[in-house]
Amino acid sequence: MQIAVDSAGTAVLHEVIGVVGDVKHKTLREDAPRFLYLPVWQALDHPGRLSLSVRAQGDPLALVGAIREEIRATGRPNLVSDVLTMERQMDQALLGERLVSALTSALAALGVLLAAIGLYGLASYSVVRRTSEIGIRMALGSPAAAIRSLMMRETLRMVALGAGIGLPMSLLGGRAIRSLLYGVSPADPTTLAVSTGILGLIAGLAAFLPARRASRIDPAVTLTAE
């Protein structure tokens, strides 16, 4: 198979010897352009700068000296500069994405912490506000497990209401940051399920501690104080 490549108005035929996958040359967000690889001696515009990729076993930087000597031995006035490992190039290409990821992770951790503190405070306040009621229930024979279940149900009911409001809001917010995401959809079901599960576990723990404290209330002390 041959392909015609236009060079300054002149069509030049080149034989196609293989097809490679799409490659992004600058950033991950760019669309993969149509690209044609030609041998250096068949290049349409003779480049003044070439890139040499070397696969190495072990430390690739240890081969820099040997590569320089091999290039110098060709007798061409080529200067070897900008020696980078593939890991270093990937770090440079992904610097912006990693900064955004670190920032969003920190904000997410802060949000989870604030949510846990808020749930714990709300559940604790509910226990304090209903101390007399809890004391009466226990005096009438209500077991401690029933008291814990009652307090946890009320807290988790609020969590379920918040999740019902928060999930649609997160989907709407995901559309606003779609341009910052790569390789994942704002409505990724796995991400949403894992996030909801983590928040549910934190909410359960935040509700359990005040509920356990409520189940240990001494009815005699409560009724006497009342």
Residue, then its C-alpha position, 0 to 999 in steps of 0.5 A: m500500500q502506498i500513500a501520497v504526501d503533498s510537499a510544497g505542491t508536489a505529491v510524493l509516494h510513500e510505502v505504508i509499512g505499518v499502522v500504529g495507534d493514536v498518540k497524544h503529543k502534548t496533553l492528555r486532553e487534546d484530540a489525537p491528531r492524524f500523524l504520519y511517521l517518516p524515516v529521517w532521510q525521507a522527511l519532507d521538512h528536514p528537522g533541525r531537532l530530533s528526539l531519540s528514545v532508548r529502551a534500557q534495563g536498569d537505570p536509564l540515566a546510566l546510559v547517557g554517556a554511552i549514547r553521547e559517545e555513539i552519537r559523537a562517533t557518527g561524525r555529525p555535529n549533533l548536541v545531546s541535550d534535554v535528557l529525560t526519563m519517560e517517568r520524568q516526561m510523564d510527571q511533567a505532562l500530568l503536573g496540572e492533573r495531579l495538582v487538581s487531583a491533590l486539591t480536590s482530594a484535600l477538599a473532599a477529605l475536609g468535606v467528609l470531616l466536616a460532615a462527620i463532625g456535624l452528624y456527631g454534633l446533631a446526634s449528640y444534641s438529639v440525645v441531650r434534648r431527649t434525655s428525659e424521654i429516654g429515661i422514661r422509656m428505659a424505666l418502662g422496660s425498653p431495652a438498651a438495644a431498642i434505645r440505640s436502634l431508635m437514635m440511630r434510625e433518626t440520625l440515618r433518616m437524616v443521612a438518607l434525606g441528605a443523600g437524596i438531595g446531595l446525589p442530584m446536586s453532585l451530578l449537576g456539579g459534575r457537569a461544571i467540572r467535566s473539563l477537569l476530569y480525564g478518563v472518568s465520567p462525572a456520573d461514574p456509577t462506581t465513584l458515586a457508589v463508593s463515595t456514598g458507601i464511605l459517607g454512609l459508614i461515617a454517618g453510621l459511626a457518628a450516629f452509633l456513638p451518641a446512641r450508645r451513650a443514650s442507651r447507658i443513661d440511668p433512668a433513676v438519675t434522669l427522673t430524679a433530676e427531672 
